[in-house]
Amino acid sequence: MGCCSPDYQKMVEEEEKRINENNTKPVPLWVKLASVTIIVAAILIYVLV
């Protein structure tokens, strides 16, 4: 199958999508909780000061 095949672009896009799905890593729960805590603390400090 060469670059001129009608299915080549479709095949490349499917392979790219599959690779991208495998590379996504979920954010750990402790990172989410730490982020929310920092944001809430910053807002409270801003409001109270």
C-alpha positions as CSV (number, residue, x, y, z in Angstrom):
1,M,0.0,0.0,0.0
2,G,1.6,3.2,-1.1
3,C,1.0,6.8,-0.4
4,C,-1.3,7.1,-3.4
5,S,-3.7,4.5,-2.2
6,P,-7.2,5.9,-1.4
7,D,-7.2,4.1,2.0
8,Y,-3.8,5.4,3.0
9,Q,-5.0,8.6,4.6
10,K,-7.7,6.8,6.4
11,M,-5.3,4.2,7.7
12,V,-2.8,6.9,8.9
13,E,-5.6,8.8,10.7
14,E,-6.8,5.6,12.5
15,E,-3.2,4.7,13.5
16,E,-2.7,8.3,14.8
17,K,-5.9,8.2,16.8
18,R,-5.0,4.8,18.3
19,I,-1.5,6.1,19.3
20,N,-3.0,9.3,20.8
21,E,-5.5,7.3,22.9
22,N,-2.7,5.1,24.3
23,N,-0.6,8.1,25.3
24,T,-3.3,9.9,27.4
25,K,-2.7,9.3,31.1
26,P,-5.4,10.2,33.6
27,V,-4.6,12.8,36.2
28,P,-4.2,11.1,39.7
29,L,-6.8,12.0,42.3
30,W,-4.3,13.5,44.7
31,V,-3.2,16.0,42.0
32,K,-6.8,17.0,41.5
33,L,-7.4,17.4,45.2
34,A,-4.2,19.4,45.7
35,S,-5.1,21.7,42.8
36,V,-8.6,22.4,44.2
37,T,-7.2,22.9,47.7
38,I,-4.7,25.5,46.4
39,I,-7.2,27.3,44.4
40,V,-9.8,27.5,47.2
41,A,-7.1,28.6,49.7
42,A,-6.0,31.4,47.2
43,I,-9.6,32.6,46.8
44,L,-10.1,32.6,50.6
45,I,-6.9,34.5,51.2
46,Y,-7.8,37.0,48.5
47,V,-11.3,37.5,49.9
48,L,-10.2,37.8,53.5
49,V,-7.3,40.2,52.9
